[in-house]
Amino acid sequence: MPFEFLPHTADVRMNVSGKSLEELFCDALRGTMQFLSPNAQENAARVQHTIEISSPDVTALLVDFLNAALSSAQENKETYADVTIKDLAATHVSATVSGYPVQSFGNDIKAVTYHEADVHKNEKGEWKTTIVFDI
Amino acid sequence: MFDISVLKETSENLWEIPKSFRSDMRVSALVYASEAMLKEISRDRSLEQLVNVATLPGIVGYALAMPDIHEGYGFPIGGVAAFDAQEGIISPGGIGYDINCGVRLLRSSLTLPDAAAHLEKLGSAIYREVPSGVGKGGRLTLKGKEFNRVLERGAPAVVAMGYGTKEDLAHTESEGCIADASSEPVSERAKSRGKDQLGTMGAGNHFVEVDVVEKIFDPAAAQALGIFEDQVTVLIHTGSRGLGHQIATDHIRIMMRAMSEYGITLPDRELACTPFSSKEGGEYFAAMAAGANFAWANRQLITWEVRKAFAEVFGEKAGVLDLVYDVAHNIAKIEEYKIDGVNRKLIVHRKGATRAFPDQPVIIPGSMGTASYVLVGQEASMHKSFGSTCHGAGRRMSRTQARRQVDVKELKQRLSEKGIVVNAGSLAGLAEESPESYKNVDEVVEIVHAAGIARTVARLRPIAVVKG
């Protein structure tokens, strides 16, 4: 399963995995957007944004990337189902996110936190991390 | 699971994790709780998080947990930590993403018999007047200088536009404005997220609730606050919305990058901090203060909306809904305390904790369907808890678990049988906020009352709940 939601006393934990680092970033973004539970606008034109982020390490990079996408979604009232990673290294990502405007969201995420986040490759070669949303 | 055998009860319902527990602790950690509560608290990571707070540079006295403590991210929710203004840090994680989330209590001249037959209509009117949910804008969209004025002047800025009175400001913590606020370190994205959110409630645990005063514990204090038995009151619980979330996100990122310059290493990234006296620390404080001002303006505008709903339903009979008090429970303030006989300027972080200065009203919202409390701060809070007390019931069940366990139809029926009218935008959200998801607020309040940091004045019972 690319992402699953687990209990946390006050907030929401999401476990994410991917066969590659690129897939991990894409799955984490899809999980974040799914949690927001967007109410789609009918017949809306497709939207697209470029996100470029640099961070001190790969874990911070993922959290900062998700926060940038979340902020854009909430600021512009949009949801992004598709991600194209143009460039990804341990401390830099450049990606295009695309999707649709929404009427509102069913759930709120105040922020994607660094708490418990740890991007790593396990012994099977899969990329994994936990992400905690402050809701 | 935290091994509670390491905690020593230093006085009744006050427990200490000694500094010797972990080599990186700079001070001890203190927890206000009964033994039964402590067992429950130890099940999640909140005590481990409290120990982490005790390691932060410049922490003064102790890291403190209130009885409603539960696991957060970095700092626990229900915690207080004070840092020296010269040598200590400021940490956005010690305030939280919802800057100046807080509560205000309005009192009416109506009694329950006056309102009982109109609750459905009142609930609907409030639901209509106060926009709620995620991504829904409010009635006021401000831009440029007007928006910056709200960030820098807070509730007085919207009162100047006609959305309230000077009397309202006199009954608001810091009169609804932290003067150190600046709109400059607030990013354009944060401003954009907040531009249409003034006067909106949001979602999650935020609500507007009509209550009735069920019990008076302290008649003299209640009289001084204009509260009497059977009186209809209104509780407003919300914060700085997307603006505050973005300020926290932006500045945690800035601090994470800057920390190494100050030689700060942390057990958890979410504790990201820099010295208060640093450029980054000063900018965060000014931005946080702007977020806090926005939240006070937000609750002020919601007050105007609630007054409009009351007037719509009750006409002139509604009278004036006076403000009892408005208090923050996610904030950092510069305050002075006497430590070992010396006055020191401290940066007091309250994350899920309420200011409780002597004789200051304290509003403690309970869970939907149980009770909320009015207290007044006590002198002892100034030397026992950095002028602070608890902030609510505190969650005990995860939102996921609540969604699984709570039957929403049954919950609505149960609330209806208790005479509570519910208007909620999201049924799943309603399940998450069910009474069984929270600790017993009566027990939480009993602990702070017995500790002498805040005295109970009155208990409120909900009669109409409005949620996003």
Interface residues (C-beta under 8 A of the other chain):
Chain A: F5 L6 P7 H8 T9 A10 D11 V12 L36 S55 P56 T59 A60 D64 N67 S71 Q74 E75 K77 V102 Q103 S104 F105 G106 N107 D108 K110 A111 T113 Y114 H115 E116 A117 V132 D134 I135
Chain B: D44 S46 H70 E71 G72 Y73 G74 I77 G96 Y97 D98 G133 V134 G135 K136 R189 S192 R193 G202 A203 G204 G242 H245 Q246 A248 T249 I252 R253 M256 R257 D268 R269 E270 A272 R395 R396 M397 S398 R399 T400 Q401 S426 A428 G429
